[in-house]
């Protein structure tokens, strides 16, 4: 009976080891998938950062030009209003 008990215990232990190995393998597979998804997301993030930088570079000259145009218009208004203000004074 003692051998039979050891045999049952050995089978149970072996089954438990197999279940743990299967769980470990599944966890490793999920980890690999997560790493692949992370790599894809990092690459997409870098691509988006590059695109944002490109778009900002395109906007920057327009922003500078718009500011210069606004300042020129303000100077023209100032030039037109100063004579009117000096006549009123």
C-alpha positions as CSV (number, residue, x, y, z in Angstrom):
1,X,0.0,0.0,0.0
2,X,2.9,2.3,0.7
3,X,4.1,2.0,-2.9
4,X,0.7,2.7,-4.2
5,X,0.5,5.8,-2.0
6,X,3.8,7.0,-3.3
7,X,2.7,6.3,-6.9
8,X,-0.4,8.4,-6.4
9,X,1.6,11.2,-4.8
10,X,4.1,11.0,-7.6
11,X,1.4,11.3,-10.3
12,X,-0.3,14.1,-8.5
13,X,3.1,15.9,-8.1
14,X,3.9,15.3,-11.8
15,X,0.4,16.6,-12.9
16,X,0.9,19.7,-10.7
17,X,4.3,20.3,-12.3
18,X,2.8,20.0,-15.8
19,X,0.0,22.4,-14.9
20,X,2.5,25.0,-13.6
21,X,4.7,24.6,-16.7
22,X,1.7,25.1,-18.9
23,X,0.7,28.2,-16.9
24,X,4.2,29.5,-17.2
25,X,4.3,28.9,-20.9
26,X,1.0,30.7,-21.4
27,X,2.2,33.6,-19.2
28,X,5.4,33.8,-21.3
29,X,3.3,33.8,-24.5
30,X,1.2,36.7,-23.2
31,X,4.3,38.6,-22.2
32,X,5.7,38.2,-25.7
33,X,2.5,39.5,-27.2
34,X,2.5,42.4,-24.8
35,X,6.2,43.2,-25.7
36,X,5.3,43.1,-29.4
37,X,2.3,45.4,-28.8
38,X,4.5,47.8,-26.8
39,X,7.1,47.9,-29.6
40,X,4.3,48.7,-32.1
41,X,3.0,51.4,-29.8
42,X,6.4,52.9,-29.3
43,X,7.1,53.0,-33.0
44,X,3.7,54.6,-33.6
45,X,4.3,57.2,-30.9
46,X,7.7,58.1,-32.5
47,X,6.1,58.4,-35.9
48,X,3.4,60.7,-34.4
49,X,6.1,62.8,-32.6
50,X,7.9,63.2,-35.9
51,X,4.7,64.2,-37.7
52,X,3.8,66.7,-35.0
53,X,7.3,68.2,-35.2
54,X,6.9,68.4,-39.0
55,X,3.5,70.1,-38.7
56,X,4.8,72.6,-36.1
57,X,7.7,73.5,-38.4
58,X,5.2,74.2,-41.2
59,X,3.1,76.4,-38.9
60,X,6.0,78.3,-37.4
61,X,6.8,80.4,-40.5
62,X,3.1,81.2,-41.0
63,X,2.9,82.3,-37.3
64,X,5.9,84.6,-37.7
65,X,4.5,86.0,-41.0
66,X,1.1,86.6,-39.4
67,X,2.7,88.3,-36.4
68,X,4.8,90.5,-38.7
69,X,1.7,91.3,-40.8
70,X,-0.3,92.2,-37.6
71,X,2.5,94.5,-36.4
72,X,2.7,96.2,-39.8
73,X,-1.1,96.8,-39.7
74,X,-0.8,98.2,-36.2
75,X,2.0,100.5,-37.3
76,X,-0.1,101.7,-40.2
77,X,-3.1,102.4,-37.9
78,X,-0.8,104.2,-35.5
79,X,0.5,106.3,-38.3
80,X,-3.0,107.1,-39.5
81,X,-4.4,107.8,-36.0
82,X,-1.5,110.0,-34.7
83,X,-2.2,112.9,-37.0
84,X,-5.9,112.7,-36.1
85,X,-5.1,112.7,-32.4
86,X,-2.7,115.6,-32.7
87,X,-5.3,117.7,-34.6
88,X,-7.9,117.0,-31.9
89,X,-5.5,118.1,-29.2
